[in-house]
Amino acid sequence: MGDFTNKSAFITGAARGQGRATALALAREGASILAFDLGTKIEYPAYACEACDELQSLKGEIEALGRKCVIAMGDVRDDKAVADAANAAMAAFGRVDILFNNAGICAYAEIDKMTDTEMDAMIDINLKGPMIVARHVVPVMKAQNAGVIINNSSVMGLRGGRRLSHYAASKWGLTGLTKSWAIELAPWNIRVVSIHPTGVNTPMNDGLAALEGKTPMEIAEASAGNLQPVPWIESEDVAGLVLYLASEKARYVTGGQFVIDAGLLSV
């Protein structure tokens, strides 16, 4: 997939699920990792998002591979926390080659029952958060005249979803950021792409199902959108796509949307 020796990656939402799988996959290929995730509970959504213990265990797993890992706890909505994390990455690694904007939330809400708090949290975390992180990483990449930004959108960043209008809006917005940043940053050899997974087997998937009073499998069966006979994909599937897009094999890939959806968007 490409050698990431002497490269470093800044990964948000790194402690669990897709972020964790990607951090480990990049580390196995030689990369140093700045792992950023929440250290305290947030108001919305109601399922647990804080990940102190998981960040510590991730650091241990990466260091066991012989790679460097710096952990930083904070909220992507917090400009200072993000700035401190970017500074920590530079102090430890001297560069940031890959940004995986992965942190995000999901929850259901009917439009006539959706609160301002729910809408604001969804937009601020899923859309404004990646912008805040990029604001602190892009100057580093410009100085290097190289970098890759991978924004984790969703199939809902390319279609609508029942009771998911605020989520879909945030992910469509991230698609727009991706296309615009690709145009803006190309002169500095900074590539920007978005990925669009179907449902992924993660702790967030479990938490979302619990809020609905259902099992993850019941949620998957109710949506029943994948053409391939699987209820969801795994975090490692997403990590494999990220590794390719971050590698030199994708050196001329920028501005595009990459679907990993088990066929969901084919109909």
Summary of the structure (lengths in Angstrom):
residues: 267
radius of gyration: 17.3
end to end distance: 30.3
largest distance: 51.8
contacts: 959
relative contact order: 0.16
helix: 49%
strand: 15%
